[in-house]
Amino acid sequence: MDDYQFTCPECRRELPLDGPLCEATIEHGCPVCGAEVSRRHFPSP
């Protein structure tokens, strides 16, 4: 499964996320602070 390095645009936390967690984060926001994120916040692995 692919891993993505996610950096929250609000709290700046960096988290490695796999495909399902990437999709959940796009749908529900940053898992740390809840900030809205989009697919552009996930560079390719």
mmCIF entry with sequence, helices, sheets and N, C-alpha, C, O atoms, coordinates in Angstrom:
data_MODEL
# 
_entry.id   MODEL 
# 
_entity.id                         1 
_entity.type                       polymer 
_entity.pdbx_number_of_molecules   1 
# 
_entity_poly.entity_id                      1 
_entity_poly.type                           'polypeptide(L)' 
_entity_poly.nstd_linkage                   no 
_entity_poly.nstd_monomer                   no 
_entity_poly.pdbx_seq_one_letter_code       MDDYQFTCPECRRELPLDGPLCEATIEHGCPVCGAEVSRRHFPSP 
_entity_poly.pdbx_seq_one_letter_code_can   MDDYQFTCPECRRELPLDGPLCEATIEHGCPVCGAEVSRRHFPSP 
_entity_poly.pdbx_strand_id                 A 
# 
loop_
_entity_poly_seq.entity_id 
_entity_poly_seq.num 
_entity_poly_seq.mon_id 
_entity_poly_seq.hetero 
1 1  MET n 
1 2  ASP n 
1 3  ASP n 
1 4  TYR n 
1 5  GLN n 
1 6  PHE n 
1 7  THR n 
1 8  CYS n 
1 9  PRO n 
1 10 GLU n 
1 11 CYS n 
1 12 ARG n 
1 13 ARG n 
1 14 GLU n 
1 15 LEU n 
1 16 PRO n 
1 17 LEU n 
1 18 ASP n 
1 19 GLY n 
1 20 PRO n 
1 21 LEU n 
1 22 CYS n 
1 23 GLU n 
1 24 ALA n 
1 25 THR n 
1 26 ILE n 
1 27 GLU n 
1 28 HIS n 
1 29 GLY n 
1 30 CYS n 
1 31 PRO n 
1 32 VAL n 
1 33 CYS n 
1 34 GLY n 
1 35 ALA n 
1 36 GLU n 
1 37 VAL n 
1 38 SER n 
1 39 ARG n 
1 40 ARG n 
1 41 HIS n 
1 42 PHE n 
1 43 PRO n 
1 44 SER n 
1 45 PRO n 
# 
_struct_asym.id          A 
_struct_asym.entity_id   1 
# 
loop_
_struct_conf.conf_type_id 
_struct_conf.id 
_struct_conf.pdbx_PDB_helix_id 
_struct_conf.beg_label_comp_id 
_struct_conf.beg_label_asym_id 
_struct_conf.beg_label_seq_id 
_struct_conf.pdbx_beg_PDB_ins_code 
_struct_conf.end_label_comp_id 
_struct_conf.end_label_asym_id 
_struct_conf.end_label_seq_id 
_struct_conf.pdbx_end_PDB_ins_code 
_struct_conf.beg_auth_comp_id 
_struct_conf.beg_auth_asym_id 
_struct_conf.beg_auth_seq_id 
_struct_conf.end_auth_comp_id 
_struct_conf.end_auth_asym_id 
_struct_conf.end_auth_seq_id 
_struct_conf.pdbx_PDB_helix_class 
_struct_conf.details 
_struct_conf.pdbx_PDB_helix_length 
HELX_P HELX_P1 AA1 GLY A 19 ? HIS A 28 ? GLY A 19 HIS A 28 1 ? 10 
HELX_P HELX_P2 AA2 ARG A 39 ? HIS A 41 ? ARG A 39 HIS A 41 5 ? 3  
# 
_struct_conf_type.id          HELX_P 
_struct_conf_type.criteria    ? 
_struct_conf_type.reference   ? 
# 
_struct_sheet.id               AA1 
_struct_sheet.type             ? 
_struct_sheet.number_strands   2 
_struct_sheet.details          ? 
# 
_struct_sheet_order.sheet_id     AA1 
_struct_sheet_order.range_id_1   1 
_struct_sheet_order.range_id_2   2 
_struct_sheet_order.offset       ? 
_struct_sheet_order.sense        anti-parallel 
# 
loop_
_struct_sheet_range.sheet_id 
_struct_sheet_range.id 
_struct_sheet_range.beg_label_comp_id 
_struct_sheet_range.beg_label_asym_id 
_struct_sheet_range.beg_label_seq_id 
_struct_sheet_range.pdbx_beg_PDB_ins_code 
_struct_sheet_range.end_label_comp_id 
_struct_sheet_range.end_label_asym_id 
_struct_sheet_range.end_label_seq_id 
_struct_sheet_range.pdbx_end_PDB_ins_code 
_struct_sheet_range.beg_auth_comp_id 
_struct_sheet_range.beg_auth_asym_id 
_struct_sheet_range.beg_auth_seq_id 
_struct_sheet_range.end_auth_comp_id 
_struct_sheet_range.end_auth_asym_id 
_struct_sheet_range.end_auth_seq_id 
AA1 1 ASP A 3  ? THR A 7  ? ASP A 3  THR A 7  
AA1 2 GLU A 14 ? ASP A 18 ? GLU A 14 ASP A 18 
# 
loop_
_atom_site.group_PDB 
_atom_site.id 
_atom_site.type_symbol 
_atom_site.label_atom_id 
_atom_site.label_alt_id 
_atom_site.label_comp_id 
_atom_site.label_asym_id 
_atom_site.label_entity_id 
_atom_site.label_seq_id 
_atom_site.pdbx_PDB_ins_code 
_atom_site.Cartn_x 
_atom_site.Cartn_y 
_atom_site.Cartn_z 
_atom_site.occupancy 
_atom_site.B_iso_or_equiv 
_atom_site.pdbx_formal_charge 
_atom_site.auth_seq_id 
_atom_site.auth_comp_id 
_atom_site.auth_asym_id 
_atom_site.auth_atom_id 
_atom_site.pdbx_PDB_model_num 
ATOM 1   N N  . MET A 1 1  ? 0.841   -1.182 0.000  1.00 0.00 ? 1  MET A N  1 
ATOM 2   C CA . MET A 1 1  ? 0.000   0.000  0.000  1.00 0.00 ? 1  MET A CA 1 
ATOM 3   C C  . MET A 1 1  ? 0.888   1.248  0.000  1.00 0.00 ? 1  MET A C  1 
ATOM 4   O O  . MET A 1 1  ? 1.922   1.285  0.667  1.00 0.00 ? 1  MET A O  1 
ATOM 5   N N  . ASP A 1 2  ? 0.481   2.247  -0.739 1.00 0.00 ? 2  ASP A N  1 
ATOM 6   C CA . ASP A 1 2  ? 1.265   3.477  -0.835 1.00 0.00 ? 2  ASP A CA 1 
ATOM 7   C C  . ASP A 1 2  ? 1.188   4.271  0.461  1.00 0.00 ? 2  ASP A C  1 
ATOM 8   O O  . ASP A 1 2  ? 0.153   4.307  1.128  1.00 0.00 ? 2  ASP A O  1 
ATOM 9   N N  . ASP A 1 3  ? 2.302   4.904  0.801  1.00 0.00 ? 3  ASP A N  1 
ATOM 10  C CA . ASP A 1 3  ? 2.330   5.812  1.944  1.00 0.00 ? 3  ASP A CA 1 
ATOM 11  C C  . ASP A 1 3  ? 2.492   7.230  1.421  1.00 0.00 ? 3  ASP A C  1 
ATOM 12  O O  . ASP A 1 3  ? 3.178   7.468  0.428  1.00 0.00 ? 3  ASP A O  1 
ATOM 13  N N  . TYR A 1 4  ? 1.855   8.156  2.100  1.00 0.00 ? 4  TYR A N  1 
ATOM 14  C CA . TYR A 1 4  ? 1.928   9.569  1.748  1.00 0.00 ? 4  TYR A CA 1 
ATOM 15  C C  . TYR A 1 4  ? 2.453   10.326 2.954  1.00 0.00 ? 4  TYR A C  1 
ATOM 16  O O  . TYR A 1 4  ? 2.119   9.996  4.092  1.00 0.00 ? 4  TYR A O  1 
ATOM 17  N N  . GLN A 1 5  ? 3.263   11.327 2.715  1.00 0.00 ? 5  GLN A N  1 
ATOM 18  C CA . GLN A 1 5  ? 3.732   12.196 3.785  1.00 0.00 ? 5  GLN A CA 1 
ATOM 19  C C  . GLN A 1 5  ? 2.811   13.402 3.799  1.00 0.00 ? 5  GLN A C  1 
ATOM 20  O O  . GLN A 1 5  ? 2.851   14.231 2.891  1.00 0.00 ? 5  GLN A O  1 
ATOM 21  N N  . PHE A 1 6  ? 1.995   13.499 4.811  1.00 0.00 ? 6  PHE A N  1 
ATOM 22  C CA . PHE A 1 6  ? 1.021   14.571 4.930  1.00 0.00 ? 6  PHE A CA 1 
ATOM 23  C C  . PHE A 1 6  ? 1.544   15.629 5.889  1.00 0.00 ? 6  PHE A C  1 
ATOM 24  O O  . PHE A 1 6  ? 1.983   15.305 6.992  1.00 0.00 ? 6  PHE A O  1 
ATOM 25  N N  . THR A 1 7  ? 1.501   16.889 5.477  1.00 0.00 ? 7  THR A N  1 
ATOM 26  C CA . THR A 1 7  ? 1.806   18.013 6.364  1.00 0.00 ? 7  THR A CA 1 
ATOM 27  C C  . THR A 1 7  ? 0.567   18.881 6.419  1.00 0.00 ? 7  THR A C  1 
ATOM 28  O O  . THR A 1 7  ? 0.129   19.412 5.398  1.00 0.00 ? 7  THR A O  1 
ATOM 29  N N  . CYS A 1 8  ? -0.001  19.027 7.606  1.00 0.00 ? 8  CYS A N  1 
ATOM 30  C CA . CYS A 1 8  ? -1.220  19.810 7.773  1.00 0.00 ? 8  CYS A CA 1 
ATOM 31  C C  . CYS A 1 8  ? -0.949  21.282 7.458  1.00 0.00 ? 8  CYS A C  1 
ATOM 32  O O  . CYS A 1 8  ? 0.040   21.847 7.926  1.00 0.00 ? 8  CYS A O  1 
ATOM 33  N N  . PRO A 1 9  ? -1.821  21.898 6.671  1.00 0.00 ? 9  PRO A N  1 
ATOM 34  C CA . PRO A 1 9  ? -1.626  23.313 6.339  1.00 0.00 ? 9  PRO A CA 1 
ATOM 35  C C  . PRO A 1 9  ? -1.856  24.242 7.532  1.00 0.00 ? 9  PRO A C  1 
ATOM 36  O O  . PRO A 1 9  ? -1.415  25.391 7.506  1.00 0.00 ? 9  PRO A O  1 
ATOM 37  N N  . GLU A 1 10 ? -2.527  23.772 8.560  1.00 0.00 ? 10 GLU A N  1 
ATOM 38  C CA . GLU A 1 10 ? -2.816  24.605 9.735  1.00 0.00 ? 10 GLU A CA 1 
ATOM 39  C C  . GLU A 1 10 ? -1.833  24.353 10.877 1.00 0.00 ? 10 GLU A C  1 
ATOM 40  O O  . GLU A 1 10 ? -1.121  25.267 11.292 1.00 0.00 ? 10 GLU A O  1 
ATOM 41  N N  . CYS A 1 11 ? -1.787  23.114 11.390 1.00 0.00 ? 11 CYS A N  1 
ATOM 42  C CA . CYS A 1 11 ? -0.961  22.831 12.574 1.00 0.00 ? 11 CYS A CA 1 
ATOM 43  C C  . CYS A 1 11 ? 0.473   22.422 12.223 1.00 0.00 ? 11 CYS A C  1 
ATOM 44  O O  . CYS A 1 11 ? 1.327   22.322 13.104 1.00 0.00 ? 11 CYS A O  1 
ATOM 45  N N  . ARG A 1 12 ? 0.737   22.184 10.915 1.00 0.00 ? 12 ARG A N  1 
ATOM 46  C CA . ARG A 1 12 ? 2.068   21.854 10.393 1.00 0.00 ? 12 ARG A CA 1 
ATOM 47  C C  . ARG A 1 12 ? 2.603   20.506 10.877 1.00 0.00 ? 12 ARG A C  1 
ATOM 48  O O  . ARG A 1 12 ? 3.788   20.224 10.700 1.00 0.00 ? 12 ARG A O  1 
ATOM 49  N N  . ARG A 1 13 ? 1.761   19.669 11.481 1.00 0.00 ? 13 ARG A N  1 
ATOM 50  C CA . ARG A 1 13 ? 2.190   18.326 11.884 1.00 0.00 ? 13 ARG A CA 1 
ATOM 51  C C  . ARG A 1 13 ? 2.430   17.485 10.638 1.00 0.00 ? 13 ARG A C  1 
ATOM 52  O O  . ARG A 1 13 ? 1.678   17.574 9.667  1.00 0.00 ? 13 ARG A O  1 
ATOM 53  N N  . GLU A 1 14 ? 3.474   16.674 10.668 1.00 0.00 ? 14 GLU A N  1 
ATOM 54  C CA . GLU A 1 14 ? 3.781   15.774 9.560  1.00 0.00 ? 14 GLU A CA 1 
ATOM 55  C C  . GLU A 1 14 ? 3.425   14.358 9.982  1.00 0.00 ? 14 GLU A C  1 
ATOM 56  O O  . GLU A 1 14 ? 3.844   13.885 11.038 1.00 0.00 ? 14 GLU A O  1 
ATOM 57  N N  . LEU A 1 15 ? 2.640   13.683 9.133  1.00 0.00 ? 15 LEU A N  1 
ATOM 58  C CA . LEU A 1 15 ? 2.193   12.338 9.431  1.00 0.00 ? 15 LEU A CA 1 
ATOM 59  C C  . LEU A 1 15 ? 2.319   11.457 8.200  1.00 0.00 ? 15 LEU A C  1 
ATOM 60  O O  . LEU A 1 15 ? 1.957   11.885 7.104  1.00 0.00 ? 15 LEU A O  1 
ATOM 61  N N  . PRO A 1 16 ? 2.828   10.226 8.352  1.00 0.00 ? 16 PRO A N  1 
ATOM 62  C CA . PRO A 1 16 ? 2.780   9.286  7.233  1.00 0.00 ? 16 PRO A CA 1 
ATOM 63  C C  . PRO A 1 16 ? 1.398   8.637  7.209  1.00 0.00 ? 16 PRO A C  1 
ATOM 64  O O  . PRO A 1 16 ? 0.932   8.145  8.237  1.00 0.00 ? 16 PRO A O  1 
ATOM 65  N N  . LEU A 1 17 ? 0.745   8.628  6.064  1.00 0.00 ? 17 LEU A N  1 
ATOM 66  C CA . LEU A 1 17 ? -0.585  8.036  5.938  1.00 0.00 ? 17 LEU A CA 1 
ATOM 67  C C  . LEU A 1 17 ? -0.605  7.077  4.761  1.00 0.00 ? 17 LEU A C  1 
ATOM 68  O O  . LEU A 1 17 ? 0.005   7.340  3.725  1.00 0.00 ? 17 LEU A O  1 
ATOM 69  N N  . ASP A 1 18 ? -1.318  5.947  4.927  1.00 0.00 ? 18 ASP A N  1 
ATOM 70  C CA . ASP A 1 18 ? -1.494  5.042  3.795  1.00 0.00 ? 18 ASP A CA 1 
ATOM 71  C C  . ASP A 1 18 ? -2.720  5.460  2.992  1.00 0.00 ? 18 ASP A C  1 
ATOM 72  O O  . ASP A 1 18 ? -3.379  6.435  3.355  1.00 0.00 ? 18 ASP A O  1 
ATOM 73  N N  . GLY A 1 19 ? -3.034  4.772  1.942  1.00 0.00 ? 19 GLY A N  1 
ATOM 74  C CA . GLY A 1 19 ? -4.126  5.138  1.050  1.00 0.00 ? 19 GLY A CA 1 
ATOM 75  C C  . GLY A 1 19 ? -5.460  5.366  1.739  1.00 0.00 ? 19 GLY A C  1 
ATOM 76  O O  . GLY A 1 19 ? -6.059  6.425  1.549  1.00 0.00 ? 19 GLY A O  1 
ATOM 77  N N  . PRO A 1 20 ? -5.965  4.398  2.548  1.00 0.00 ? 20 PRO A N  1 
ATOM 78  C CA . PRO A 1 20 ? -7.251  4.601  3.220  1.00 0.00 ? 20 PRO A CA 1 
ATOM 79  C C  . PRO A 1 20 ? -7.239  5.777  4.199  1.00 0.00 ? 20 PRO A C  1 
ATOM 80  O O  . PRO A 1 20 ? -8.224  6.509  4.292  1.00 0.00 ? 20 PRO A O  1 
ATOM 81  N N  . LEU A 1 21 ? -6.145  5.964  4.924  1.00 0.00 ? 21 LEU A N  1 
ATOM 82  C CA . LEU A 1 21 ? -6.066  7.104  5.849  1.00 0.00 ? 21 LEU A CA 1 
ATOM 83  C C  . LEU A 1 21 ? -5.976  8.420  5.088  1.00 0.00 ? 21 LEU A C  1 
ATOM 84  O O  . LEU A 1 21 ? -6.476  9.442  5.557  1.00 0.00 ? 21 LEU A O  1 
ATOM 85  N N  . CYS A 1 22 ? -5.348  8.402  3.929  1.00 0.00 ? 22 CYS A N  1 
ATOM 86  C CA . CYS A 1 22 ? -5.297  9.593  3.072  1.00 0.00 ? 22 CYS A CA 1 
ATOM 87  C C  . CYS A 1 22 ? -6.716  9.994  2.679  1.00 0.00 ? 22 CYS A C  1 
ATOM 88  O O  . CYS A 1 22 ? -7.089  11.162 2.794  1.00 0.00 ? 22 CYS A O  1 
ATOM 89  N N  . GLU A 1 23 ? -7.503  9.032  2.218  1.00 0.00 ? 23 GLU A N  1 
ATOM 90  C CA . GLU A 1 23 ? -8.882  9.315  1.811  1.00 0.00 ? 23 GLU A CA 1 
ATOM 91  C C  . GLU A 1 23 ? -9.718  9.807  2.995  1.00 0.00 ? 23 GLU A C  1 
ATOM 92  O O  . GLU A 1 23 ? -10.509 10.738 2.844  1.00 0.00 ? 23 GLU A O  1 
ATOM 93  N N  . ALA A 1 24 ? -9.552  9.196  4.165  1.00 0.00 ? 24 ALA A N  1 
ATOM 94  C CA . ALA A 1 24 ? -10.296 9.608  5.355  1.00 0.00 ? 24 ALA A CA 1 
ATOM 95  C C  . ALA A 1 24 ? -9.917  11.024 5.778  1.00 0.00 ? 24 ALA A C  1 
ATOM 96  O O  . ALA A 1 24 ? -10.773 11.796 6.211  1.00 0.00 ? 24 ALA A O  1 
ATOM 97  N N  . THR A 1 25 ? -8.637  11.365 5.652  1.00 0.00 ? 25 THR A N  1 
ATOM 98  C CA . THR A 1 25 ? -8.184  12.707 6.023  1.00 0.00 ? 25 THR A CA 1 
ATOM 99  C C  . THR A 1 25 ? -8.759  13.753 5.073  1.00 0.00 ? 25 THR A C  1 
ATOM 100 O O  . THR A 1 25 ? -9.147  14.837 5.508  1.00 0.00 ? 25 THR A O  1 
ATOM 101 N N  . ILE A 1 26 ? -8.818  13.437 3.780  1.00 0.00 ? 26 ILE A N  1 
ATOM 102 C CA . ILE A 1 26 ? -9.408  14.365 2.818  1.00 0.00 ? 26 ILE A CA 1 
ATOM 103 C C  . ILE A 1 26 ? -10.891 14.562 3.139  1.00 0.00 ? 26 ILE A C  1 
ATOM 104 O O  . ILE A 1 26 ? -11.410 15.674 3.039  1.00 0.00 ? 26 ILE A O  1 
ATOM 105 N N  . GLU A 1 27 ? -11.564 13.490 3.522  1.00 0.00 ? 27 GLU A N  1 
ATOM 106 C CA . GLU A 1 27 ? -12.996 13.567 3.807  1.00 0.00 ? 27 GLU A CA 1 
ATOM 107 C C  . GLU A 1 27 ? -13.305 14.256 5.142  1.00 0.00 ? 27 GLU A C  1 
ATOM 108 O O  . GLU A 1 27 ? -14.265 15.020 5.240  1.00 0.00 ? 27 GLU A O  1 
ATOM 109 N N  . HIS A 1 28 ? -12.480 13.982 6.179  1.00 0.00 ? 28 HIS A N  1 
ATOM 110 C CA . HIS A 1 28 ? -12.811 14.445 7.532  1.00 0.00 ? 28 HIS A CA 1 
ATOM 111 C C  . HIS A 1 28 ? -11.886 15.520 8.089  1.00 0.00 ? 28 HIS A C  1 
ATOM 112 O O  . HIS A 1 28 ? -12.185 16.108 9.128  1.00 0.00 ? 28 HIS A O  1 
ATOM 113 N N  . GLY A 1 29 ? -10.773 15.785 7.422  1.00 0.00 ? 29 GLY A N  1 
ATOM 114 C CA . GLY A 1 29 ? -9.837  16.804 7.900  1.00 0.00 ? 29 GLY A CA 1 
ATOM 115 C C  . GLY A 1 29 ? -8.636  16.208 8.620  1.00 0.00 ? 29 GLY A C  1 
ATOM 116 O O  . GLY A 1 29 ? -8.541  14.994 8.806  1.00 0.00 ? 29 GLY A O  1 
ATOM 117 N N  . CYS A 1 30 ? -7.735  17.071 9.012  1.00 0.00 ? 30 CYS A N  1 
ATOM 118 C CA . CYS A 1 30 ? -6.506  16.672 9.702  1.00 0.00 ? 30 CYS A CA 1 
ATOM 119 C C  . CYS A 1 30 ? -6.844  15.847 10.938 1.00 0.00 ? 30 CYS A C  1 
ATOM 120 O O  . CYS A 1 30 ? -7.694  16.249 11.732 1.00 0.00 ? 30 CYS A O  1 
ATOM 121 N N  . PRO A 1 31 ? -6.183  14.684 11.115 1.00 0.00 ? 31 PRO A N  1 
ATOM 122 C CA . PRO A 1 31 ? -6.455  13.870 12.292 1.00 0.00 ? 31 PRO A CA 1 
ATOM 123 C C  . PRO A 1 31 ? -5.963  14.496 13.599 1.00 0.00 ? 31 PRO A C  1 
ATOM 124 O O  . PRO A 1 31 ? -6.348  14.045 14.678 1.00 0.00 ? 31 PRO A O  1 
ATOM 125 N N  . VAL A 1 32 ? -5.124  15.522 13.519 1.00 0.00 ? 32 VAL A N  1 
ATOM 126 C CA . VAL A 1 32 ? -4.619  16.184 14.725 1.00 0.00 ? 32 VAL A CA 1 
ATOM 127 C C  . VAL A 1 32 ? -5.497  17.373 15.110 1.00 0.00 ? 32 VAL A C  1 
ATOM 128 O O  . VAL A 1 32 ? -5.952  17.469 16.250 1.00 0.00 ? 32 VAL A O  1 
ATOM 129 N N  . CYS A 1 33 ? -5.738  18.289 14.147 1.00 0.00 ? 33 CYS A N  1 
ATOM 130 C CA . CYS A 1 33 ? -6.447  19.523 14.498 1.00 0.00 ? 33 CYS A CA 1 
ATOM 131 C C  . CYS A 1 33 ? -7.803  19.680 13.814 1.00 0.00 ? 33 CYS A C  1 
ATOM 132 O O  . CYS A 1 33 ? -8.568  20.581 14.160 1.00 0.00 ? 33 CYS A O  1 
ATOM 133 N N  . GLY A 1 34 ? -8.110  18.809 12.844 1.00 0.00 ? 34 GLY A N  1 
ATOM 134 C CA . GLY A 1 34 ? -9.398  18.877 12.167 1.00 0.00 ? 34 GLY A CA 1 
ATOM 135 C C  . GLY A 1 34 ? -9.470  19.854 11.016 1.00 0.00 ? 34 GLY A C  1 
ATOM 136 O O  . GLY A 1 34 ? -10.544 20.046 10.447 1.00 0.00 ? 34 GLY A O  1 
ATOM 137 N N  . ALA A 1 35 ? -8.346  20.488 10.649 1.00 0.00 ? 35 ALA A N  1 
ATOM 138 C CA . ALA A 1 35 ? -8.341  21.453 9.551  1.00 0.00 ? 35 ALA A CA 1 
ATOM 139 C C  . ALA A 1 35 ? -8.742  20.779 8.242  1.00 0.00 ? 35 ALA A C  1 
ATOM 140 O O  . ALA A 1 35 ? -8.419  19.615 8.008  1.00 0.00 ? 35 ALA A O  1 
ATOM 141 N N  . GLU A 1 36 ? -9.446  21.518 7.399  1.00 0.00 ? 36 GLU A N  1 
ATOM 142 C CA . GLU A 1 36 ? -9.834  21.019 6.088  1.00 0.00 ? 36 GLU A CA 1 
ATOM 143 C C  . GLU A 1 36 ? -8.597  20.867 5.209  1.00 0.00 ? 36 GLU A C  1 
ATOM 144 O O  . GLU A 1 36 ? -7.749  21.758 5.157  1.00 0.00 ? 36 GLU A O  1 
ATOM 145 N N  . VAL A 1 37 ? -8.502  19.736 4.522  1.00 0.00 ? 37 VAL A N  1 
ATOM 146 C CA . VAL A 1 37 ? -7.381  19.485 3.617  1.00 0.00 ? 37 VAL A CA 1 
ATOM 147 C C  . VAL A 1 37 ? -7.932  18.987 2.278  1.00 0.00 ? 37 VAL A C  1 
ATOM 148 O O  . VAL A 1 37 ? -9.089  18.579 2.179  1.00 0.00 ? 37 VAL A O  1 
ATOM 149 N N  . SER A 1 38 ? -7.088  19.028 1.267  1.00 0.00 ? 38 SER A N  1 
ATOM 150 C CA . SER A 1 38 ? -7.475  18.537 -0.051 1.00 0.00 ? 38 SER A CA 1 
ATOM 151 C C  . SER A 1 38 ? -6.380  17.617 -0.581 1.00 0.00 ? 38 SER A C  1 
ATOM 152 O O  . SER A 1 38 ? -5.322  17.468 0.030  1.00 0.00 ? 38 SER A O  1 
ATOM 153 N N  . ARG A 1 39 ? -6.653  17.015 -1.708 1.00 0.00 ? 39 ARG A N  1 
ATOM 154 C CA . ARG A 1 39 ? -5.708  16.068 -2.309 1.00 0.00 ? 39 ARG A CA 1 
ATOM 155 C C  . ARG A 1 39 ? -4.357  16.725 -2.590 1.00 0.00 ? 39 ARG A C  1 
ATOM 156 O O  . ARG A 1 39 ? -3.336  16.036 -2.594 1.00 0.00 ? 39 ARG A O  1 
ATOM 157 N N  . ARG A 1 40 ? -4.325  18.010 -2.820 1.00 0.00 ? 40 ARG A N  1 
ATOM 158 C CA . ARG A 1 40 ? -3.040  18.672 -3.128 1.00 0.00 ? 40 ARG A CA 1 
ATOM 159 C C  . ARG A 1 40 ? -2.073  18.679 -1.935 1.00 0.00 ? 40 ARG A C  1 
ATOM 160 O O  . ARG A 1 40 ? -0.882  18.935 -2.110 1.00 0.00 ? 40 ARG A O  1 
ATOM 161 N N  . HIS A 1 41 ? -2.572  18.401 -0.730 1.00 0.00 ? 41 HIS A N  1 
ATOM 162 C CA . HIS A 1 41 ? -1.728  18.340 0.458  1.00 0.00 ? 41 HIS A CA 1 
ATOM 163 C C  . HIS A 1 41 ? -1.017  16.997 0.586  1.00 0.00 ? 41 HIS A C  1 
ATOM 164 O O  . HIS A 1 41 ? -0.286  16.776 1.552  1.00 0.00 ? 41 HIS A O  1 
ATOM 165 N N  . PHE A 1 42 ? -1.224  16.094 -0.380 1.00 0.00 ? 42 PHE A N  1 
ATOM 166 C CA . PHE A 1 42 ? -0.615  14.764 -0.353 1.00 0.00 ? 42 PHE A CA 1 
ATOM 167 C C  . PHE A 1 42 ? 0.271   14.561 -1.566 1.00 0.00 ? 42 PHE A C  1 
ATOM 168 O O  . PHE A 1 42 ? -0.203  14.108 -2.607 1.00 0.00 ? 42 PHE A O  1 
ATOM 169 N N  . PRO A 1 43 ? 1.561   14.890 -1.450 1.00 0.00 ? 43 PRO A N  1 
ATOM 170 C CA . PRO A 1 43 ? 2.463   14.625 -2.578 1.00 0.00 ? 43 PRO A CA 1 
ATOM 171 C C  . PRO A 1 43 ? 2.583   13.122 -2.806 1.00 0.00 ? 43 PRO A C  1 
ATOM 172 O O  . PRO A 1 43 ? 2.406   12.339 -1.873 1.00 0.00 ? 43 PRO A O  1 
ATOM 173 N N  . SER A 1 44 ? 2.876   12.721 -4.009 1.00 0.00 ? 44 SER A N  1 
ATOM 174 C CA . SER A 1 44 ? 3.045   11.303 -4.308 1.00 0.00 ? 44 SER A CA 1 
ATOM 175 C C  . SER A 1 44 ? 4.187   10.727 -3.494 1.00 0.00 ? 44 SER A C  1 
ATOM 176 O O  . SER A 1 44 ? 5.141   11.429 -3.159 1.00 0.00 ? 44 SER A O  1 
ATOM 177 N N  . PRO A 1 45 ? 4.083   9.421  -3.173 1.00 0.00 ? 45 PRO A N  1 
ATOM 178 C CA . PRO A 1 45 ? 5.150   8.779  -2.383 1.00 0.00 ? 45 PRO A CA 1 
ATOM 179 C C  . PRO A 1 45 ? 6.461   8.722  -3.136 1.00 0.00 ? 45 PRO A C  1 
ATOM 180 O O  . PRO A 1 45 ? 7.453   8.215  -2.612 1.00 0.00 ? 45 PRO A O  1 
# 
